[in-house]
Amino acid sequence: MVKNIFYIHRFPFNREAYIRDEFDFLLSEGYNVKYLDISHLLKKKQFVTNYREDLKQHILYFSTQKEFNSFIGEKKDRSVIITDVGLLANSAWMYLPIFKNRIPYILFENSVLPKIKSTTKSEVASSGLKRVSLAKVLNKPTQLGQLFLAKRTINYPNLIVSSKPKLSSEKRSLCSKLTTIKKVASLDYFAAEETVLNSLIDEPYVVFIDQYFVHHPDFKSKHIIDSFTAEQYYTELNNYLIAYENNNKIKVIVACHPRRSKEQESDFDKRFSLVYNQTANLVKFADLVLVHFSTAINYAVIFNKPFILLSSNLFNGGNIIPKIQMFATYFEKECINISDITSDTKIATSINTHVDTNTYKKYYEMFVNPQNSVNKTFRGLITEELAKL
């Protein structure tokens, strides 16, 4: 019988992951549940991790690969690993001790942006070149050797839980023909089912989806490529949101990213109300959603809400604009450039505030709640699998 449940992600742990990964439930069932923090070893970057006091007891930090390998060897009995990290050159070292010790593991893949083709080959090539670094080049021979060895000694996952129409290549490389793959609705679908009956805000409003720009780990790891500062971005964003309020005579509420710290709330103008961990509820009762490229677009689709895609001149030269354009292409929308906003600029157009029900339905059935998904939650599927081990 399983005693230990170890989670591994590519990024430092936070409250969002604690909730999503069902820590409270699994702890209440008597399991020893821990997050194994090897994010800096996977990304080769030292993230700033100011862990909340209530999370520290659930985190085990590893300084080196050797330290992690030893831990896995010591905990191989009555343990299971649950991870969203696939098999790539930079993660093969993590899988080697898991395979060697034959530890059962579960893969999951959710809360990810849909892959909607809209970028040009030149954009993809440009983004790829900007991610190349000397450290990556020097590490490649060792990593490729580890990847080769991992594939030779592979131990297939007990279960894969995915809300994507198609598994990513890094997950497929861990599959055999006999691997059990369960398709589930997105986490946003289940969050939407649990929304409140009445609005949290006592007046009409639009909601801006905060993506924690510049501070988010994706910016530090260069998964998101940019060349602007927090001051530049939030100055421009605040100017746009203020203009939106003034021109439309309606309140703007900020749905804060769950990683945002209290110290960083000053990024936003004091006139705006900042709300945490209520994105689904806020979108449900909003008149309109303002967003760059967040997966929270799922909520707009679920609740049949119009949304405006926001771009900026600051995003030029990076890979943010292709991500925004991906949604613009799919939903046939114009992007609003917040760099061009002035006090008398018209900041909403009919195409941006139009809901195309056919397109929403298509998106919903493809990316939110696929027709071939099982009618079970992540918790339900994990519980079933744990009972077998």
N, C-alpha and C positions, 0 to 999 in steps of 0.2 A: 504493500500500500504506500502511496506517495505521501511524504511528509513535508518536503521542501519544494516550493515553487519559486523559481528564479526568473525574473523578467530581464531582458536585455533590449535596449533601444540604441539607436545611433546618436541620440542626443541626451543631455542631462535630464534627470527626472523632474517632474513638476506636478502640481496639483491636478492638472488636466489628465495626465497619464495615470495618476493614482485612482481617479474616478473611472476613467475608461477601462483600466485593467482590472477593475473589480476588487481592489485590495480589501475594502471593508467586508465584502461578502466572503472572500476566501479566508480572511483572518477569522471571521465569525464561524467558519466551518472547521477551524482548528489547524489550518495549514500554517507553516512558517513561510511567509511570503516576503521576498526581498527583491530589490532592484539592484542588479550588478552594474555599477557605473564603470564602463570601459569606453565611454563616448570619445574621450580624448585620444585613446589608443586606436579607435576605428577611424576617426577623422584626422588624426595627426595634428590636432589643434587643442590648445588648452582653453576650454570654455570658462567664462566667469560663472561660477556656480554658487550663488548665495541661497543655499537651500533653506526653505522654511523650517522652523524648529519642529513642527509637527510631522515633517517628512524625513528628517534625519535618521530616525530610528529604523526606517525601512530601507536604507541605502547602504550598500557595501561598495566602497571605492577601491579600485585597484590601480596601483602606480605603474605596474609593468605587466607585460604579457606573461612572464614567468610566474608572477604572483597569481594571476588569473588561472593559469594552467594548474598550479598546485591546488588551488581551491577546488577546481572542478574534480580533480582526482580524489580529494578528501571527501567530497559530497556526492560521489557517484551513486551511492545507494539511496533508494527511496526519494529521489529527486527528479524533477522535470523542469525543463527550460521552455519558456514561452517568449518568442522573439519575433520582431518584424524585420530583422536583419537577414538579408539573403546571402547567397554565396557569391562573393566577388573576390578579386585579388586582395583588396584591403581588409577583408573579413575572414579570409580562409584560416588565418592563425587562430581565430576564435573557435572555429569549428573543429580544428584538429583534436583538442582534448575532449570535446563533446563526442566525436566519433570514436576516439581511442577508448574512452570509458563507457561507450555504448549507452549514454544517457538519453532517455526519451526526450523528444522535444516537439513543440507545436509551433508552427509558423502562422502568422496572421498578417493580413494586408488590408488596411482600411484607412479611412480619413485621408485619402490621397486625391490629388487633382486628376480628373479624367484626362485621358490622352486624346485630344482632339487635334488632328493635324491642321496646322495653319502656318507654321514657321517655314521659312525658306531654307535651302541648303546652306546658303551663306550665313544666315543667322545662327544655325546650329554649329557650323564650323567655327564662327567667331566666338561663340560661347565656350566651345571646347578648348580652343586655344588659350583663352583667358584662364582656364582652370589648371593648365599645365604649369608645374613648378619644378625647380631643381630637385627638391626633396622627393617629389613623386617619381621623377625619373630615376634617382639613385635607389629608391626603395623597390622599384619594379622587379629586378631579378629575384630578390628574396621573396617578394609577394607572389610572383608567378610560380616559384618553386613550391611555396606553401599551398597555392591553389591546385597545382598538379597533384600533390600528395593528398590533399583533402578529397579530390575527386577519385583517387585510387582507393581511399579508405572510407568512402562515404557511408553514412548510416542514415537511411531515409526518415523523414519526419513521420510521426504517428498521425498527424492531422494538419491540414492547411485550411484556415478559415479566411475567406477572401470576399470583399465586397466589390471587386473589380471585374469587369466583363472578361478580362484576360489576365492571367498571372504575369507579373513582370519576369524578365529573363533570369534575374538573380534568384527568384523563387522556383522557376521551372527547372533550373539546373540542379535542384535538390529533390526533384520528383522522380519516382519510378512509375511504371504503368499501373502499379497497384496502390499508389499513394491515395489516401482518402482526401478529397478536396470538397469542402462544404462552401457553397455560395450563400452568402447572407446579405440582407439589406444593409445599407450603410448605417453607421452609428448615428448619423443625422436623422435618419428615418425613425429610429427608436427614440431619440431625443425629442423629436417632434410629437411623437405619440404621448409623451409625458408632460406636455406644455400645460400651462395654467388656463383656466376658463376665462379669466378677466385680465385686461391689460394692466401691466405694472405702472404705466404712465397715464395720468389722468387728463391728458389732452392730446390732440393730433400731433404726430411726430414722424420724422424720417429717421432711419438708423444708419449710422456709418459703421462698417465692419473694420475694426482695428486689426491690422496684420502685424503690428509690432515692428514696423519697418526700421531697419538699421540695427536695432537691438536683438532681433531674432537670431537664434543660432544659425539659421540658413544663410544669413549674411556673413557671419564669422567664418563659416566653413566654405564660403563661396559657392554654395548650391544656388544661392541667389547672387548674381553679379551686379554690383552697383559702383557708383563713383560719387555719391553725394553724402552729406552729413545729416545727422538728426536735425540740427538747427535749420538747414535748408529745407528739408522735407516738411517738417512740422510747421514752419513759418508759412510755407505755401499752402499746406493742407488747411491750416486754421483760417487763412484768408478766404479759401474757397468755401469752407463750411459756414463762416460768418456771412459771406455773400449769399449763400443759399438760404440761410435763415431770413436775412433781410429782404431778399427779392421774392421769396415765396411765403413769407409771414407764417412760418411753421418751425417748430422746435426741432433741433438736431440732437439725437442721443447717440453716444458713442458706446458700442458694444466692445468692451475692452478685451484684448487678447489675454488669455489666462496666464501667460508668462509675464505680463507687464507687472513691474513692481510698483509699490506706492511712491517710491522716489522718482519714478519716471512719469508719474501722472502730470507733471508740469509741462510735458510735451504739448499737452492740449490747452487751449485757452480756457480760463476759469469759468467762462459762461456755459460750457458744455457739461452736461451730466454724464458721468462715467459709470457704467454698469458692468459688473463682472459675472461670468458664468450664467448668463441669461440670454444668450444670443438667439436661441430658438424662440423663446417667449417674446423677445423684442421684435423679431422679424414677423412673427405671427400677427401682431397688431399694428405694425407700421404701415404708413401710407406708401412708403417707398424705401428702397435699400440702396445705399451708396457703397460701392465696393471696388477694389482693384481686381483681384483674381482669387479670392478666398473660396474654400470649399463651402462656406456659408451660403453661396449661391444655391446650394441644395435646399436650404430653408425657403429661399424665395420661390423656388419651383414647387416645393411641397405645399406652401401656403398661397400659391398663385399670386405672388407679389411682383410688381415691376421693379426693376433695378437699373441703376446707372453705373456704367463702368468708367472708372476714373484713371486717366493717364497723366503724364507730366513730362516736360522737357528734361527733367532731372533723370528720367529713366533711360534716356538715350545712351547707347553704348553698352548697355547691360543686357540681361535676359528677362527683364520684367515685362517690357512691352510685348514680346511674343506670347507670354503667359496671359496677358490681358486680351491680346488680339485673338487668342484661341477661343475665348468665350464670345468675343465680339463677332467672330465669324460664325460660330455655331448658332447664336441667337439673332444674327443679322442686326447688330446694334452699332451705332456710332460711339466712339469713345470720347468722353469729355476731357479736354486737356486743361487741368487745373492751373497750368502756368499762364494761361491766357485770360484768366478770370479778372474782371474789374468790377467795380461797384454797380455798374449798370449793364453788365453782360447777361444775356439770356443764358441761363445755366441748366435748362432742361428742354428737351425737344420731344415731339410726339413719338419718335421712333424709340427713344430711351424709356419712355413711360408706358409703352405698349406691351401688353402681355399676349404673346402668340400661344394660344392654348395647345395647338398641335405640336409646336416645338417643345413646349414645357412637358407635354405628355411623353414625347419621344425621349427627352432627356431623363425624365423620371424613371421610365422603364429600362433605360440603359445603365444609368449611374446611381440612382437612388434606391430603387427597389426592383431589381431585375426579376422577371417572371419565373426564372428557374431557381430562385433563391429559396432556401429552406425557411420555414416559418419558426425560426428559433433565434434567440439572442446570442451574442458572443458568450455571455455567462453560461447560458444553457448548453452550448456546444462544448465549452471547456469543462464544465461539470461532468458531462457525459463521458468525455475522454479520460478525465482523472479517475473516474470510477473503474475504468478498464485496466488501469496501470497497477 
